[in-house]
Amino acid sequence: MALIPATILTGFLGSGKTTLLKRVLTEAHGQRIAVIENEFGAENIDNEILVADTEEQIVQMSNGCVCCTIREDLRSTLSLLAAKRRKGLLAFDRVIIETTGLADPGPVAQTFFMDDEIAESYLLDAIVTLVDAKHAPQQLDERQEARRQVGFADQIFISKADLVTPEALDALIHRLKHMNPRAPIEPVHFGQVPLSKVLDLRGFNLNAKLEIDPDFLQADGHAHDHEHDDHRHCDHEHGHCAHEHGHGHGHGKHHHRDDDVQSFVWRSQRPFDPHKLEDFLGAVVQVWGPKLLRYKGVLYMQGTDRKVIFQGVHQLMGSDLGPVWKPGETRESKMVFIGIDLPRDILVQGLEQSLA
């Protein structure tokens, strides 16, 4: 049987997750979706859509969707749903997991890789994060969970954008891009999001394109609030640059505190020595794994004419051979790391020492 795609929906309290989910559940999209809800939130879906029957953990809905609240851990709930589907007791095509507003999506994502039984039934598609435009600046300042949700995201939707000024929205988008340059960011109105932007994003697919916001790479365009800019190291002889962002970002008007969730992009046109790189990355995830939220790259490796695609979540890292480098295509490695208080100098030094 084909694997069941799973989407993790996260966002701080009041960011509009429930509104978006209601829309997904009630729309006639022809897909049968199982929704798994962590039932700690004050606003459970079932209050409004479902007839709450406390005995029954799983409720079938009229449009073929299934709703399920977690009374045990996520693993056993996923396992139960997959078993019922195999036996023909439940029909659904995909799963959406709504985390509570205070949840860190990391352990939820790891469930899909660390547990063999779950990995044999499900395919993690993407983490979708909702951000409330009005309250996000304060939430991002005060709550690490909110910053981590942004760092983990494959797609970010900004809700309540109509409640803030265009300047405030621009500042928020700018800030989010520096925390996570690989997730598209889009303001949405009342949870009205095309389902194609929520489902089948292939955020965890190794061969999915490494999307990095192009503006993010043009570090020169950003003024820093620091007296001198020591966050950009270029070695033109070897053709690689490292940028770090998250420091008084630009335009002279964003004076929020430095976010501990930051991202940095590293590029080089020299090939990697596969053994050196494997040893270095292995050591990095052993030591800093808990602080590395997401990392991803397209690598130029010695000894193969194909791109090597790699990505990871916390300590879990995987790589795969990608397509062949095209004739005339610039062979270069591009990597993005998103994490908490990233040890940038150590990463840059280690990556440089792993070059052939």
Summary of the structure (lengths in Angstrom):
residues: 356
radius of gyration: 21.1
end to end distance: 42.5
largest distance: 67.7
contacts: 1132
relative contact order: 0.13
helix: 32%
strand: 28%
